[in-house]
């Protein structure tokens, strides 16, 4: 115990002077979180788009596409709408990046659509904003699908089985439009909240990703000590070999916990990340640090030099990070999504998402257990093999 | 009679097909300086590593102060002060922090630990620069600190593995004097070197090691006696060296021939009588003797006598 604590204190003193560790443990994850947040998210990670509307259908008033669809979106703050006189004017705005898409609504569009006559809604998109353009397209298609269902209802209600004309069609369309929806979607509050906003997502993702680099320094220092000859001196001292290893590992665990704590505090204060219940977050952080230390130590025991260990650890950290969904949601991996559960990163992010749903310590029991499983697995393998590292 | 502090017997270590140490054994008494003398690669450092307990031995026993010793025996490890051949220090820490760290590993804490660190800093002459990072030290200062770490636990057995390698003459002298003082205080010292002068000056007894084996051991007098009445003759020769060496080896008075460069080292019976004959033989072989030096037998001559090669070959 005495030897272990002595080595732990000495290692922490050395780590505190190590600018490389500070870069990997604090500067890089914070910097990456800031950048990704700025580029991909913004406050709260909410979607916002700037659209222009060239509305020649003004006569339709509130019953038109602009009044029924776009205005409610503007009022909810999801989009800003900029009226333009012509499609060309809107196209010019999109090309200059002043709007992301332009809705071009021709004259009599709403009336034609309601009467079942062919009507075309044109959407001009900016190539620089594919997501906003896709949203605009979906909005248009959704409106078209609604009109189509009314059209079908009108045809079905006609005794002849064909589209009626004139006032009859308008009356039927009005009745069809007034019918209650056969299927309504209820928003599951807990499901919606069990999703991290962009700011928290990237803060947590980068913290977890770089944690695997931060803990590496502790076990890799055995190689450095051997090269410097100080390991020989420790082996000659009246302390056990396990004390040397445990002192090193414990320094890695402490460095990991401290760096994560700093990242959590700074990302909360500076960019508004919302990590969730402190107890739950603490449990996740400790379990994640143990998992990272166990796995990286196990990996290091297969290496012959500090450089080799560092290279392997970088590759493994990157692969685990990708499959664990710290750079982008793991759902985007398609058929490989399930592989994420083989990474501590996925469980850490899952745990934080559970906390975002309003849960506390209990809510993260499964992710914490999974992370501890990684820690035990890595730790056991490391203990079996670490003796190979601790020699003169 | 002084207490025996270290007894090792039949030490053996093999790395794959290479036998690094083959059955080496010796003992050291309290206050005695025992030198292991041999060229680089002779097995000295491996022997020391097995005694210290940082390398597992394949065979053999080590007893320290009457207690069986191995790599896991922390009780006997606490009796040993170890100074490895290479600098084994944290370059980013100060001398005081280095000493404090190792002092704690040896169980020195609090006031006692700080006092011991201060004492060692005085002993090695670094008290005034104790709070500077080791990376700013000269080679000699770092060497002294390297030795200082080995003195922290007031060892019964101090093991120094070529502590003067790469050290300037002034620092070397200081190190040798320190070792002599420690021995005078009753510390048993095991000292490895490939410098014959150091072994002659410092060691009460010397073990001559080559190719992992103990070739001979004893006091300087006992070892020199092994050479008998032979004198050592050092020649500087111009011409065909190989031819000259072969011709000299044919002389009945010449016991050993070795050397490197333009030098020829000889062990001969009655140097003064045979010297003219040496000139004749070299001249007959087409060479010419530039200089000739006759020496009394020393450990260099002993090594040559025992192994057939010079200590620095």
Interface residues (C-beta under 8 A of the other chain):
Chain A: X2 X3 X6 X7 X10 X13 X14 X17 X228 X229 X230 X232 X233 X234 X235 X236 X237 X238 X239 X240 X391 X392
Chain B: X49 X52 X53 X54 X55 X71 X72 X74 X75 X77 X78 X80 X82 X84 X86 X87 X88 X89 X90 X91 X92 X93 X97 X101 X102 X104 X105 X106 X107 X149
